Amino acid sequence: DTAVSQTPKYLVTQMGNDKSIKCEQNLGHDTMYWYKQDSKKFLKIMFSYNNKELIINETVPNRFSPKSPDKAHLNLHINSLELGDSAVYFCASSQDIGQPQHFGDGTRLSIL
Amino acid sequence: AQSVTQLDSQVPVFEEAPVELRCNYSSSVSVYLFWYVQYPNQGLQLLLKYLSGSTLVKGINGFEAEFNKSQTSFHLRKPSVHISDTAEYFCAVFSGNTGKLIFGQGTTLQVKP
């Protein structure tokens, strides 16, 4: 019973391609997030949704677009992938803003 | 701006020895504080949290942390570590002003036999 699940776990693709990462949580939480972890393990918030509404949109290239079809899902679509997009992307959820966050196992994106 | 500093990037320690991982934060408003652990190829797992109340917080796996408002610190401690505690540890601060959880740079705890 995985609480926060993301697919795929690994994603290897070429520069210029478009790809999506899916995230689902079965905890009944209202808030979901996307984080990027770089090669030095630094974690940075990208987006946050609360009750399907975008509440945090960090300085992220507009090639990245989140979509929340319902409270349990927050997907991340990336257009025109670049070498610098290589990283591990984590989805997370919390009961509400400011509450402890539960993380998925990450999607390791490698751009060739 | 809100920031979190983990003072040690790596902490090597022998099994059964005590350990302290240091975390300082800067914020002019009330904050919530967290410690997370990340095992290799996994997501982050919550170790403990401080939201309010007692400044000494106990978490999972025998870890505890003390919130010190005057020193703006939230150091993580364990009296006796195990090999299985080898992992990356992240301190994080949530500020109601920004609505964001800001992470420190992480500390790698290496427990040696």
Interface residues (C-beta under 8 A of the other chain):
Chain A: V4 Y33 K40 K41 F42 L43 K44 I45 S48 I55 I56 F90 A92 I97 G98 P100 Q101 H102 F103 G104 D105 G106
Chain B: Y32 F34 Y36 Q38 N41 Q42 G43 L44 Q45 L46 K49 E88 F90 F94 G96 G99 K100 L101 I102 F103 Q105 G106
